[in-house]
């Protein structure tokens, strides 16, 4: 099951503002793949909107609990705020819509 993970932080705690925060974010992002694998998941892709202090990660994982564990095991809990959304492809949406008629 695909999940979009939206990870944010306030500008005051941005990794561009201190070496300590920078090291923590680097470590957390570098640990995502290993954390996903350890929780029966995988990282499909990740993108950053730097000016918005937001990182988007698409994770394939069995459920939202696994996604929470991935974020925790990567070390991002406590340093950032995470929202997780289960998503489907637009093709799946179209199939369901068409099946309604």
Buried (B, 14 or more C-beta within 10 A) or exposed (E): BBBBBBBBBEEEBBBEEEEEBEEBBEEBBEBBBEBBEBBEBBBEEBEEEEEEBBBBBBBBBEBEEBBBBBBBBBBBBEBBBBEBEEEEEEEEEEEEEEEEE
